[in-house]
């Protein structure tokens, strides 16, 4: 019978939560790297038991660790992601440095040793040897417009600016997408050699309108970008300024589907996750984006919202959640799904609570409420 592993990265280490075949009982294993910030903990879908983890230590600095035995043992990358010295700078002069590795993405199925990483400050890196050594994607990091795209290396993003949502198109290994907070969504059709923005139709409420009425090409603040795992032309993204969908078979302009969420909830949030087989089905976790941006459940009443028609309508799903005074925050990597017939949906909060729904969001139950602040959640199913 299948086993389900929930890989949980937190502010104080990482855990594996193992469930039985019907997802009714769970065993917590860990911690790993106790005390370190684990921004992202992911499994390799191309290689059984292979995992990568972004680990940030106040003493040793940011790095990537590799496991080949499903998290039993770990080795540090020989050459973690790092920016090259500024050309022409004096020896020993301070340059751009990686504060933390924020995002990890396996490469295309045809390239089992390739991985990508996004960092803070915003940089894109690639490994050709399973995550052991990393090099800059120079076409992005050294693009003549990149500094302008990202607005420098300091912005209002908590914990620093991020390059996140690194996507390798499963139908074309040369097609890459990334999100920058702030900066926007950018894509490459040649494995990172050249890039262009993909932000048409996205609001920028935090900037004054242009005098000529045109749109901003970049400078946006996407929170999470996803591509459907079967239908690569279907994209969704959660933005600082709303929730959007794009069907590239119909054009290149994002549509704000968040306007179809209840007005008292709004469409501001961080995570979004898609049904593994149906491109019209998705789950989001809206949060309060009013006033001083508390980034908590609107009204202290947590709920996931579920669409089955590509965002034309949404259903509130909150059965099992607290009914009031639950001021959760759910980060962009903390909503996940499995691949079961009745899809399981998994959610982690900054309060250390890990929740599961075994019926596609209709009912929720807590697996544990005692972990540190959760930074990432990923689900792996093993035979």
C-alpha positions in Angstrom: 0.0 0.0 0.0 1.2 3.5 -0.8 2.8 5.8 1.7 2.5 9.6 1.8 5.4 11.7 3.0 4.8 15.4 3.8 8.1 17.2 3.6 7.9 20.2 6.0 10.4 23.0 6.1 10.3 25.4 9.1 12.0 28.3 10.7 13.7 25.9 13.1 14.5 22.8 11.0 12.7 20.2 8.9 10.4 17.2 9.5 9.0 14.3 7.5 5.4 13.4 8.3 4.5 9.9 7.1 1.0 8.8 6.5 -0.5 5.4 5.7 -2.2 4.6 2.4 -5.6 6.0 3.2 -4.0 9.1 4.9 -5.8 8.4 8.2 -2.8 8.0 10.5 0.5 10.0 10.6 3.9 9.7 12.2 6.2 12.7 12.7 9.9 12.0 12.0 12.6 14.5 12.8 13.9 17.1 13.3 16.6 17.5 10.7 18.9 20.5 10.8 17.3 21.6 14.1 17.6 25.4 14.6 18.3 26.2 11.0 15.9 28.0 8.7 14.7 25.6 6.0 13.1 27.8 3.3 12.3 24.9 0.9 12.4 21.1 1.2 11.6 19.2 -2.0 11.8 15.7 -3.4 13.1 14.7 -6.8 10.2 13.2 -8.9 12.8 11.7 -11.3 14.8 9.7 -8.7 13.4 7.8 -5.8 14.7 8.9 -2.4 16.5 11.9 -3.7 15.8 15.2 -1.9 17.2 18.7 -1.7 16.8 21.2 1.2 17.6 24.9 1.4 19.3 25.4 4.8 20.2 28.8 6.3 22.4 28.9 9.4 23.3 32.0 11.3 26.8 30.6 11.8 27.5 28.9 8.5 25.5 30.9 6.0 23.1 29.8 3.3 23.5 26.4 1.6 21.9 23.4 0.0 21.9 19.9 1.4 21.3 16.7 -0.4 19.8 13.4 0.7 19.9 10.2 -1.3 18.0 8.0 1.2 14.7 9.8 1.8 16.1 12.2 4.4 18.0 9.6 6.5 21.3 11.3 5.9 22.4 14.6 4.4 25.5 16.1 2.7 26.2 19.7 2.0 26.6 21.0 -1.5 30.2 21.3 -2.4 29.5 24.7 -4.1 26.3 26.4 -3.0 24.7 29.2 -5.0 26.8 32.3 -4.9 27.1 35.5 -7.0 30.2 36.1 -8.9 32.4 39.0 -8.0 31.4 42.4 -9.6 33.6 42.8 -12.8 36.3 45.4 -12.3 35.9 45.6 -8.5 38.9 45.8 -6.2 40.0 42.5 -4.7 38.2 42.0 -1.4 35.6 44.6 -2.1 32.1 43.8 -0.9 29.8 42.5 -3.7 26.4 41.0 -4.1 25.9 38.0 -1.8 23.2 35.3 -1.3 21.3 35.9 1.9 19.3 32.7 1.6 18.3 30.1 -1.0 14.6 30.5 -1.2 13.4 28.1 -3.9 14.4 24.8 -5.3 13.1 23.2 -8.5 14.0 19.9 -10.2 14.9 20.2 -13.9 13.2 18.5 -16.8 12.4 14.8 -16.7 14.9 14.2 -19.5 17.8 15.8 -17.4 17.9 13.9 -14.1 20.9 15.8 -12.7 19.6 19.3 -13.4 18.2 21.6 -10.6 17.4 25.3 -10.4 17.4 27.6 -7.3 16.1 31.0 -6.6 17.7 33.2 -4.0 17.3 36.4 -1.9 18.5 38.8 -3.2 17.0 37.8 -6.5 19.2 35.5 -8.5 18.7 32.3 -10.5 21.1 29.4 -10.3 21.5 26.0 -12.0 23.1 22.8 -11.0 24.1 20.1 -13.5 25.2 17.5 -10.9 22.2 16.9 -8.7 22.6 20.0 -6.6 26.2 19.5 -5.5 27.7 22.5 -7.4 25.8 25.6 -8.6 26.4 28.2 -11.3 24.7 31.5 -12.0 22.2 31.6 -14.9 24.1 34.5 -16.4 21.4 35.3 -19.0 19.2 36.3 -16.1 21.5 37.4 -13.3 23.6 39.6 -15.6 20.8 40.7 -17.9 21.3 44.4 -18.6 17.8 45.2 -17.4 17.7 42.8 -14.4 18.6 45.5 -11.8 15.8 47.7 -13.2 13.3 44.8 -13.2 13.9 44.0 -9.6 14.1 47.6 -8.4 17.5 47.1 -6.7 18.2 44.6 -4.0 16.1 46.2 -1.3 12.3 46.4 -1.3 9.4 46.1 1.1 9.2 42.3 0.9 9.5 40.7 4.4 12.8 38.9 4.9 14.2 40.5 1.7 13.3 40.3 -2.0 12.8 36.8 -3.5 13.2 34.9 -6.7 10.6 32.2 -6.5 8.3 29.9 -8.5 11.0 28.6 -10.8 9.2 26.5 -13.4 10.6 24.2 -16.0 7.9 23.5 -18.6 7.3 19.8 -18.6 6.6 19.9 -22.4 9.7 21.9 -23.3 12.9 21.9 -21.2 14.0 25.2 -22.8 11.0 27.1 -21.5 11.6 28.5 -18.0 9.5 30.9 -15.9 10.3 32.7 -12.7 8.6 35.1 -10.3 10.3 38.0 -8.6 9.0 39.8 -5.5 9.3 42.4 -6.5 9.8 42.6 -10.2 7.2 40.4 -11.9 7.0 37.2 -13.9 9.6 36.6 -16.5 10.1 33.8 -19.0 12.8 32.3 -21.2 12.4 30.1 -24.3 16.1 29.2 -24.5 17.0 27.7 -21.1 17.8 31.0 -19.6 19.9 32.7 -22.2 17.3 35.5 -22.9 14.3 36.7 -21.0 11.1 38.8 -21.4 8.4 39.9 -18.9 5.0 38.2 -18.8 2.9 40.7 -16.9 0.2 42.0 -19.2 -3.1 42.6 -17.5 -1.7 42.5 -14.0 -2.6 45.5 -11.7 0.0 47.5 -9.9 -2.0 49.3 -7.2 1.1 50.4 -5.3 2.4 52.5 -8.3 0.7 55.6 -9.6 -0.9 55.2 -13.1 1.2 56.1 -16.0 0.3 59.5 -17.6 -0.2 57.9 -21.0 -2.5 55.2 -19.5 -0.2 52.3 -20.6 0.6 49.3 -18.4 3.8 48.7 -16.4 5.8 46.0 -18.1 7.7 45.1 -14.9 7.9 46.1 -11.2 5.0 43.8 -10.2 4.8 41.7 -7.0 3.8 38.1 -7.8 3.6 35.9 -4.7 3.3 32.4 -6.3 3.2 31.2 -9.9 2.1 27.7 -11.0 1.9 25.8 -14.3 -0.5 22.9 -14.6 1.4 19.6 -14.6 -0.3 18.2 -17.7 -1.6 21.3 -19.6 1.4 23.6 -19.8 -0.5 26.4 -21.5 -2.5 26.9 -18.2 -0.9 29.2 -15.7 -2.2 30.8 -12.5 -0.6 33.2 -10.1 -1.3 34.9 -6.8 -0.2 38.5 -6.8 0.1 41.3 -4.3 -2.6 42.9 -6.4 -5.0 39.9 -6.9 -5.4 36.4 -8.2 -4.9 35.8 -11.9 -5.2 33.1 -14.6 -3.7 32.8 -18.1 -4.7 30.4 -20.9 -1.9 30.8 -23.4 -4.0 29.1 -26.1 -6.2 32.2 -26.0 -3.6 34.9 -25.6 -0.9 36.5 -23.5 -3.0 38.6 -21.1 -3.6 37.6 -17.5 -7.3 37.7 -16.3 -8.1 38.7 -12.7 -10.2 35.7 -11.6 -9.9 37.0 -8.0 -12.7 39.4 -8.6 -15.0 36.3 -8.3 -14.0 35.7 -4.7 -16.3 37.1 -2.0 -15.7 40.9 -1.6 -15.4 40.6 2.2 -12.6 38.0 1.7 -10.8 39.6 -1.2 -8.2 38.0 -3.5 -4.9 38.8 -1.7 -2.8 35.9 -0.6 0.3 33.9 -1.1 -0.2 30.2 -2.1 -2.1 28.6 -5.0 -2.1 24.9 -5.9 -3.7 23.0 -8.8 -5.5 19.7 -9.2 -3.0 17.3 -10.7 -5.3 16.3 -13.6 -7.9 19.1 -14.0 -6.5 22.5 -15.2 -9.8 24.2 -14.1 -9.5 23.1 -10.5 -7.4 25.1 -8.0 -7.2 26.0 -4.3 -6.2 29.3 -2.8 -5.9 30.6 0.8 -6.9 34.3 0.8 -5.5 36.6 3.5 -6.3 40.1 4.8 -4.5 42.6 2.5 -6.3 45.7 3.9 -4.9 48.5 6.1 -1.4 47.5 7.3 -1.5 44.2 5.4 -1.9 41.9 8.4 -1.6 38.8 6.1 -3.9 36.8 8.3 -7.2 35.0 7.8 -9.9 37.6 7.0 -11.9 38.1 10.2 -9.9 35.4 12.0 -11.9 32.8 10.2 -9.6 30.5 8.1 -10.8 29.0 4.8 -9.5 27.6 1.6 -11.4 28.7 -1.6 -11.8 26.1 -4.3 -12.6 26.7 -8.0 -13.6 24.0 -10.5 -14.2 26.3 -13.5 -10.9 28.1 -13.9 -11.8 30.9 -11.5 -15.2 31.8 -12.7 -16.6 30.9 -9.3 -15.2 29.8 -5.9 -16.5 27.7 -3.0 -15.5 28.3 0.6 -14.0 25.2 2.3 -13.6 25.5 6.0 -15.2 22.4 7.7 -12.9 21.4 10.5 -11.1 24.7 10.8 -11.6 27.0 13.8 -14.7 29.1 13.5 -13.2 32.3 14.9 -10.1 33.9 16.5 -7.7 31.9 14.2 -5.3 34.5 12.8 -3.2 32.2 10.5 -0.7 33.1 7.9 0.0 30.6 5.1 3.2 31.3 3.1 3.6 30.8 -0.6 5.1 27.3 -0.4 2.7 26.0 2.2 -0.2 24.6 0.2 0.2 21.3 -1.6 -1.7 18.4 -3.1 -1.1 14.7 -3.7 -2.1 12.6 -6.7 -4.7 10.3 -5.2 -8.1 9.7 -6.9 -9.7 11.9 -4.2 -7.0 14.5 -4.1 -5.5 15.3 -0.7 -4.9 18.9 0.1 -2.2 19.9 2.7 -1.7 23.2 4.4 0.9 24.6 6.8 0.7 27.8 8.9 3.1 30.1 10.5 1.7 28.9 13.9 3.2 25.4 13.2 -0.1 23.8 12.4 -0.2 21.1 9.6 -3.6 20.3 8.1 -4.9 17.8 5.6 -8.1 17.3 3.7 -8.6 13.8 2.2 -11.6 14.9 0.1 -10.4 17.8 -2.0 -10.9 20.4 0.6 -14.4 19.5 1.8 -13.3 18.5 5.3 -10.1 19.4 7.2 -8.3 17.8 10.1 -5.1 18.8 12.0 -2.1 16.4 11.7 -0.1 18.4 14.2 -0.2 21.9 15.8 3.2 21.9 17.5 5.8 22.5 14.8 7.8 25.7 14.4 6.7 28.3 11.9 6.1 26.4 8.6 7.9 27.7 5.5 7.2 25.0 3.0 5.1 21.9 2.5 5.5 19.2 -0.2 3.8 15.8 -0.6 5.5 12.7 -2.0 3.7 9.4 -2.6 5.7 6.2 -2.4 4.6 2.7 -3.4 
